[in-house]
Amino acid sequence: MKKNTYEKQILLSFIGDVYCKTADGNQTTREALQLLNQYNAPVALLSKGGKKMLRDLDVFKDFGDRIMVGTTLTFLDEKKSKAWEPGATLPEERLFGLNELHRAGIKTVASFELSIEPSQSLKLIERTLKDDSVDHYKIGKINNFGSYGNDFDWSAYLIQVLKLLRPAKKQVYVKRSLRKFAPNVELFDDETDCERWVVRANMPLLAE
């Protein structure tokens, strides 16, 4: 029997990764998810864990519409991925994880909140659209990394992103970090409005 409903969204997590390779076989993550589910808590989970996330697929299913599981995507190129994210799973494994989650009926999110190379991000978006593995996209840009990224045309990048995602009728949220570098790109309200737990078409979004 479920306990009283807990209404505040629990995000797991931006500080670390609950499916990192140094965790205790992810047993703590599983126990935490089970506890949150007992209290009917809405949960958003973001990880680069790839296949490791699938260990808790049965728990995700038990949440129903109260959970969305996401993966951060940066590079499709394996060498670049290893160089920038040496401790994370490779892009193909993350894409596989998204596919399996989506096929199992779990709402999925792809986080491009750290778009490092626009051309790589666009290739990843095209790949996820081809796979039809993602329900919601969060789009941002690299920040706080010296002058890196200053030479990219972020307005052109955002325009290309929207040209891909809008016809596919995918939900998209554009982070403020990117919006201020593309002030002339007109956005719909639901592409800029992201409350802690918004449900549109019965789908929860990750909080900013």
Residue, then its C-alpha position, 0 to 999 in steps of 0.5 A: m500500500k502506497k504511503n501519503t503522497y509527497e508532492k515535491q519533485i525529487l531530481l536524481s541528480f545534477i551533483g553526481d550520477v546515481y549510476c556511476k561506476t563507483a557506486d555500490g552496484n547501484q543498490t542504494t539507488r534502487e532502494a532510494l527509488q523504491l522508497l520514493n515510490q512508496y511515498n508517491a513522489p514524482v521523480a526525474l532521473l538524469s544519468k550517463g549510466g547507459k545500460k546500468m539504468l536498465r537494472d531498475l527498469d522494473v522500479f521505473k515501471d512501478f512509478g507510472d507517469r510519476i517518473m521521467v528518465g533521462t540521459t545527457l548527450t554530448f558527442l556521437d563521436e566516440k573519441k571526443s566522448k572519451a576525451w571530454e567525459p572519460g568516466a561516462t559510458l560511451p554514446e552508443e550505450r547511452l542511446f541504447g539505454l534510451n531506446e530500451l527505456h522508451r520501448a518499455g513505456i518509460k518517459t524519456v528525456a535527452s539533455f543537451e544542456l551542455s551542447i559542446e559542439p553544435s554539429q555533434s549535438l545535431k547529429l545526436i538529435e537526428r539519431t534519437l529522432k530516427d530511433d524515436s527514443v526520446d519524448h522531451y529534449k532540453i537544449g542548452k550550451i556550454n558555459n564557464f569554460g573560458s572562451y570555448g564556444n564563443d566562435f559558434d553561431w548559437s542562433a543558427y544552432l537553435i534554429q536547426v534544433l527547432k527545425l528538427l524537433r518541431p515537425a517531429k512534435k517533440q517537447v523541447y525546453v530551451k535553457r536560458s543560457l542558450r536563449k540569451f545567445a540566440p535572442n532573435v530566435e522566436l520561441f513558443d511559450d512551452e519552449t521556455d516555460c519549465e516549472r518544477w513539475v509540468v505535465r503537458a500531454n500527460m508527460p512530466l518535465l525535468a526541472e531546470 
